[in-house]
Amino acid sequence: MPGASGERIAAAAGEQPPGQTAALLRVSGLLTAKRITLHAALLAVCLWSVYAINLATPGLRDRAGHIKGADFLHFYTAGRLLQEGR
């Protein structure tokens, strides 16, 4: 009978069925602190490289035609208005 009470008791006690335990042990061997740090650093380098390439165009617009730094545009405009006393 699937879902026997023995399985429920083992799951409630935090134990894993034998097949899942072996899979977790294989995966946990791959997740070392050194490997996670290396992957995080590699991801950061890739993201910053793509960002730098995107902004490395002359003028006020990026490669997609959007204004560079548009997320700060509201703060810049509000600051200029305050500076001019408007």
MOURKA-V955893 format. One record per backbone hydrogen bond with DSSP energy under -0.5 kcal/mol. NH is the residue of the N-H (numbers start at 1). CO is the residue of the C=O. E is the energy in kcal/mol with one decimal. If there is no record, write none. Layout:
NH;CO;E / NH;CO;E
This chain:
4;1;-0.6 / 7;4;-0.8 / 8;4;-1.5 / 9;5;-2.2 / 10;6;-2.0 / 11;7;-2.3 / 12;8;-2.3 / 13;9;-1.9 / 14;11;-1.1 / 15;10;-2.2 / 20;17;-0.5 / 21;17;-2.1 / 22;18;-1.8 / 23;19;-1.5 / 24;20;-2.5 / 25;21;-2.1 / 26;22;-1.9 / 27;23;-2.2 / 28;24;-2.7 / 29;25;-1.2 / 30;26;-0.6 / 30;27;-1.1 / 31;27;-1.1 / 32;30;-1.4 / 36;32;-2.4 / 37;33;-2.3 / 38;34;-2.2 / 39;35;-2.4 / 40;36;-2.3 / 41;37;-2.4 / 42;38;-2.4 / 43;39;-2.4 / 44;40;-2.2 / 45;41;-2.4 / 46;42;-2.2 / 47;43;-2.6 / 48;44;-2.5 / 49;45;-2.1 / 50;46;-2.3 / 51;47;-2.2 / 52;48;-2.6 / 53;49;-2.5 / 54;50;-2.1 / 55;51;-1.9 / 56;52;-0.8 / 56;53;-0.5 / 57;55;-0.7 / 62;66;-2.8 / 63;54;-1.1 / 65;62;-1.6 / 68;60;-2.8 / 70;67;-1.1 / 72;69;-1.8 / 73;70;-1.0 / 76;72;-2.4 / 77;73;-2.5 / 78;74;-2.5 / 79;75;-2.3 / 80;76;-2.2 / 81;77;-2.3 / 82;78;-2.2 / 83;79;-2.4 / 84;80;-2.0 / 85;82;-0.8 / 86;81;-2.4
